[in-house]
Each structure stands twice: as C-alpha cells, then as structure tokens.
Amino acid sequence: MHDPDAIVTLQARLQAARTDRSHAFWNRYMKGVLPYRGVAMGDIRRAVHDWWRNEGQCPDPLPVALALLGQTYGEDKVAGILLLDEIAGEKVVAGHLPALAKVFDCGHVADWSTCDWLCLKVLGKIAERALPDPGPSQTLSSWVDAPGPWRIRAALVSFIKLAARGEQNFPGFTAQMLDTCAMALARRDRFIHTGVGWLLRELAKADSVPVLSFLNEHGNRLTREGLRYATEAMAPLLRDALLNRARG
C-alpha cells in the first residue's frame, strides 16, 4: 500500500517547479501524446529526492512508484521511474516483473517516452543485475506475446544496453534476441518495428554476422523506418541494398 497524501505532496512539489519554458519544451518534444505539467528533468529529480527524504519514505517504494506511473502527467510517471531506479535501485528484482507488466497492460505506460525510460532505467537493469542467470532476460523476452504494443516494445528496448555485449551476457543471448525480434515483426506497429531496428543495431556491435543473416531473412518484414534504425551504422552500400528491400 502507499500513502495517497504523500503522492499529493510530491505532485504539489512538481507543480510548484513548473515553468512555461519547460511546458513548451515537453509539448514540442512529445507532440501532445502525453500531458505534461512543464517541469525540467533536473527539477523532477530534485523534487523526488527531496520528497523521499522528507515525506515519502516507506519500507517498500515499489507501490508508490507504481501509483505514480498510473498518474496522468508525464512528470509523475518520470518520478515513479526515478523512484524505482534511484531510490529503490537494487531492491527492484525479477520478482517485481509481473507487477511492472500490469502497468503496461492497464494502459499506464502507453507512450514511447515512458516506455523507453522504464526499459532503460529499470527493466534492463533487472536483467543485467541477474547475469549470468538468463531467467529475468527470458521473462522480459516473453513479453513479446503481450496483448499491447508497449510491452512488446519493452521486450526489445529493455535489452538495448546489454545487446552490444552479445554472448558475454550468457550463452544463447543473441539467438534469444533475434527470436524475439522475429516474433515482434508479426505485429504491424510503428514503435514495435523501430524497437526491433534499434535492438538489431546494437546487437550488430557485438556480432554483425547473425544480424545480417536475420535481415536477409526478415528484412522485408520490417518497415522502412525500422530498417533504417537497424542499418544506420552499416557501410553505405550494404545499408542501401537492405533498405531497397524494405516495406513502406
């Protein structure tokens, strides 16, 4: 459980840090897909840490973070992610993945910014801290079967930082990532396809051969935008040859 009054206090801190300049920035950056109060990132971080020290402390920060992710404003969601990453830290483990999956499935993570922040700051770190145990990574990869596009994107983007290490993570890591990419391509969604492309680009830094093999087999299933992500670090002639096979 969490204290609703404590969250209201944090929201008041965030609202007090609002500026017209930050409001304009967030709305321009997010193109209106998520409402923002208008608080700069540094001010969100300061508000979260000051609030936690003075008012927010409880034995388990996870319920508070989940409640923040369920709020309307983007800054509140960022505050929840910062709470998980910078306050809870290593206490957030694989056992929390079912609760985090529910945040996606109930619609509280439904934009690329919140999704990617949660992936890079929280979900990917859960997988990394467990290494060489592949269990948490396998759980995250299984999200590719999720009902909604954002948890499928999370099954890809959560591994962006690990991907460039390839098989150093654990034996079979690359094959697992490529299988996840192939399954994700069954869905025709822009952010799933760009997630596939982003992950492939990073995987190729560790070993380009399996990535090129994957693109030769599946490249025509990727949208052109997704394929641009996957090939942007490749030699121009190879990149152009692969792009010529892309879907629209």
C-alpha positions as MATLAB code, in Angstrom:
seq = 'MHDPDAIVTLQARLQAARTDRSHAFWNRYMKGVLPYRGVAMGDIRRAVHDWWRNEGQCPDPLPVALALLGQTYGEDKVAGILLLDEIAGEKVVAGHLPALAKVFDCGHVADWSTCDWLCLKVLGKIAERALPDPGPSQTLSSWVDAPGPWRIRAALVSFIKLAARGEQNFPGFTAQMLDTCAMALARRDRFIHTGVGWLLRELAKADSVPVLSFLNEHGNRLTREGLRYATEAMAPLLRDALLNRARG';
ca = [
       0.000    0.000    0.000;
       1.015    3.613   -0.403;
       0.060    6.851    1.272;
      -2.084    8.899   -1.172;
      -1.366   12.075    0.790;
       2.368   11.609    0.253;
       1.843   11.377   -3.501;
      -0.304   14.507   -3.452;
       2.558   16.254   -1.653;
       5.003   15.193   -4.380;
       2.605   16.370   -7.062;
       2.439   19.733   -5.326;
       6.244   19.932   -5.389;
       6.232   19.154   -9.099;
       3.542   21.711   -9.843;
       5.480   24.371   -7.936;
       8.506   23.724  -10.182;
       6.507   24.284  -13.369;
       7.723   26.836  -15.923;
       6.233   27.968  -19.201;
       9.521   27.211  -20.942;
       9.542   23.572  -19.770;
       5.869   23.215  -20.602;
       6.554   24.343  -24.165;
       9.561   22.014  -24.415;
       7.684   18.901  -23.263;
       4.724   19.540  -25.527;
       7.003   20.138  -28.504;
       9.126   17.072  -27.677;
       6.187   14.730  -27.055;
       3.919   16.240  -29.726;
       0.974   16.184  -27.343;
       0.800   12.390  -26.875;
       1.059   12.807  -23.091;
       0.104   15.801  -20.907;
       2.945   17.492  -19.015;
       2.905   19.986  -16.170;
       6.042   21.669  -17.513;
       8.877   20.674  -15.143;
      12.510   20.349  -16.233;
      14.140   16.953  -15.728;
      16.587   18.237  -13.130;
      13.729   19.735  -11.148;
      11.785   16.452  -11.302;
      14.812   14.622   -9.884;
      15.306   17.175   -7.107;
      11.620   17.067   -6.206;
      11.645   13.256   -5.998;
      14.739   13.067   -3.797;
      13.672   15.928   -1.515;
      10.192   14.441   -1.179;
      11.541   10.955   -0.443;
      13.910   12.225    2.247;
      11.293   14.339    3.969;
       7.891   12.770    3.324;
       7.854    9.734    1.091;
       9.868    7.121    2.916;
       8.237    3.736    3.434;
       9.542    0.157    3.713;
       8.729   -0.644    0.066;
       8.886    2.118   -2.545;
       7.505   -0.117   -5.320;
       3.779    0.504   -4.618;
       4.431    4.252   -4.546;
       6.284    4.063   -7.853;
       3.508    2.025   -9.460;
       0.950    4.536   -8.239;
       2.990    7.368   -9.767;
       3.179    5.540  -13.087;
      -0.610    5.432  -13.017;
      -0.930    9.210  -12.785;
      -1.897   11.420  -15.713;
       1.070   13.744  -16.113;
       4.353   12.750  -17.694;
       6.403   14.167  -14.832;
       4.554   11.955  -12.339;
       5.421    8.905  -14.437;
       9.064   10.008  -14.646;
       9.019   10.453  -10.864;
       7.859    6.850  -10.483;
      10.689    5.626  -12.719;
      13.255    7.685  -10.796;
      11.910    6.246   -7.569;
      12.440    2.723   -8.899;
      15.882    3.466  -10.345;
      17.489    5.907   -7.933;
      15.715    5.212   -4.641;
      14.802    1.508   -4.744;
      17.711    0.566   -7.040;
      18.916   -2.993   -6.498;
      15.831   -3.815   -4.449;
      13.874   -3.932   -7.737;
      14.339   -7.526   -8.887;
      12.883  -10.121  -11.227;
      10.113  -10.877   -8.763;
       8.713   -7.416   -9.486;
       8.331   -8.045  -13.231;
       4.695   -9.277  -13.012;
       3.682   -6.049  -11.237;
       5.548   -3.982  -13.819;
       3.867   -5.919  -16.633;
       0.483   -4.919  -15.235;
       1.453   -1.259  -15.515;
       1.703   -1.753  -19.271;
      -1.397   -3.897  -19.597;
      -3.650   -1.488  -17.733;
      -2.592    1.377  -20.007;
      -0.382    3.356  -17.629;
       2.584    3.003  -19.997;
       1.202    3.983  -23.373;
       3.753    6.311  -24.967;
       7.297    5.836  -26.250;
       8.967    8.139  -23.725;
       7.602    6.477  -20.587;
       8.115    3.034  -22.120;
      11.738    3.640  -23.069;
      12.616    5.327  -19.774;
      11.194    2.394  -17.853;
      13.061   -0.044  -20.106;
      16.454    1.632  -19.862;
      16.299    2.744  -16.231;
      14.524   -0.223  -14.642;
      13.724   -3.291  -16.745;
      17.093   -3.627  -18.445;
      18.855   -3.210  -15.114;
      16.798   -6.030  -13.599;
      18.085   -8.306  -16.363;
      21.651   -7.018  -16.040;
      21.846   -7.438  -12.265;
      20.760  -11.077  -12.604;
      23.521  -12.036  -15.053;
      24.729  -14.627  -15.815;
      21.338  -16.040  -14.820;
      19.246  -15.779  -18.019;
      15.918  -16.144  -16.209;
      14.905  -12.464  -15.930;
      16.006  -11.829  -19.528;
      13.874  -14.739  -20.677;
      10.906  -13.355  -18.758;
      11.328   -9.969  -20.404;
      11.679  -11.541  -23.841;
       8.441  -13.455  -23.253;
       6.659  -10.094  -23.146;
       6.753  -10.237  -26.948;
       3.490  -12.201  -26.596;
       1.838   -9.345  -24.659;
      -1.566   -8.075  -25.817;
      -0.495   -4.470  -26.283;
       2.308   -2.867  -28.324;
       4.125   -1.103  -25.497;
       5.008   -4.228  -23.522;
       6.134   -5.819  -26.791;
       8.390   -2.804  -27.379;
       9.673   -3.286  -23.829;
      10.652   -6.871  -24.717;
      13.035   -5.255  -27.219;
      14.163   -1.917  -25.807;
      14.925   -3.337  -22.348;
      17.976   -5.013  -23.918;
      19.467   -2.024  -25.729;
      22.347   -1.606  -23.273;
      23.054   -5.337  -22.992;
      22.832   -6.050  -26.712;
      26.249   -4.665  -27.611;
      27.821   -7.268  -25.280;
      26.215  -10.149  -27.161;
      27.168  -13.600  -25.896;
      29.099  -12.092  -22.987;
      25.730  -11.788  -21.252;
      25.044  -15.540  -21.361;
      25.304  -18.289  -23.988;
      22.373  -18.035  -26.370;
      21.697  -14.346  -25.718;
      21.962  -13.322  -29.375;
      19.674  -16.117  -30.564;
      17.139  -15.150  -27.891;
      17.170  -11.533  -29.028;
      16.783  -12.471  -32.697;
      13.911  -14.849  -31.909;
      12.205  -12.034  -30.010;
      12.690   -9.687  -32.972;
      11.221  -12.238  -35.398;
       8.157  -12.745  -33.194;
       7.683   -8.988  -32.751;
       7.507   -8.498  -36.525;
       4.175  -10.314  -36.545;
       2.710   -7.033  -35.300;
       2.316   -4.072  -37.638;
       3.066   -1.228  -35.239;
       5.496    1.622  -35.790;
       7.019    1.551  -32.312;
       7.431   -2.210  -32.298;
       9.286   -2.057  -35.611;
      11.544    0.795  -34.522;
      12.234   -1.180  -31.337;
      13.287   -4.162  -33.456;
      15.544   -1.937  -35.554;
      17.144   -0.321  -32.506;
      17.874   -3.700  -30.911;
      19.337   -5.103  -34.141;
      21.633   -2.100  -34.493;
      23.030   -2.690  -31.003;
      23.332   -6.468  -31.471;
      25.402   -5.894  -34.592;
      28.034   -4.109  -32.492;
      28.816   -7.436  -30.824;
      28.495   -9.648  -33.901;
      27.189   -8.398  -37.221;
      27.029  -11.831  -38.891;
      23.840  -13.147  -37.222;
      22.199   -9.729  -37.579;
      22.908   -9.654  -41.320;
      21.579  -13.197  -41.609;
      18.427  -12.101  -39.788;
      17.980   -9.093  -42.079;
      18.479  -11.211  -45.178;
      15.681  -13.476  -43.973;
      13.334  -10.980  -42.324;
      14.351   -7.552  -43.604;
      11.390   -7.341  -45.981;
       9.058   -7.700  -42.963;
      10.457   -4.582  -41.295;
       9.065   -1.167  -42.043;
      11.479    1.144  -43.828;
      11.802    3.217  -40.649;
      12.659    0.135  -38.613;
      15.207   -0.983  -41.175;
      16.824    2.460  -41.139;
      17.384    2.034  -37.409;
      18.861   -1.436  -37.911;
      21.267   -0.424  -40.681;
      22.300    3.119  -39.785;
      25.779    2.047  -38.596;
      26.445   -0.204  -41.598;
      28.541    0.568  -44.654;
      26.567    2.728  -47.121;
      26.421    0.160  -49.937;
      25.198   -2.601  -47.629;
      22.718   -0.272  -45.947;
      21.290    0.867  -49.284;
      20.950   -2.712  -50.544;
      18.994   -3.707  -47.443;
      16.840   -0.574  -47.500;
      15.834   -1.265  -51.082;
      14.047   -4.371  -49.835;
      12.132   -2.560  -47.096;
       8.397   -2.233  -46.700;
       6.808    1.192  -46.775;
];
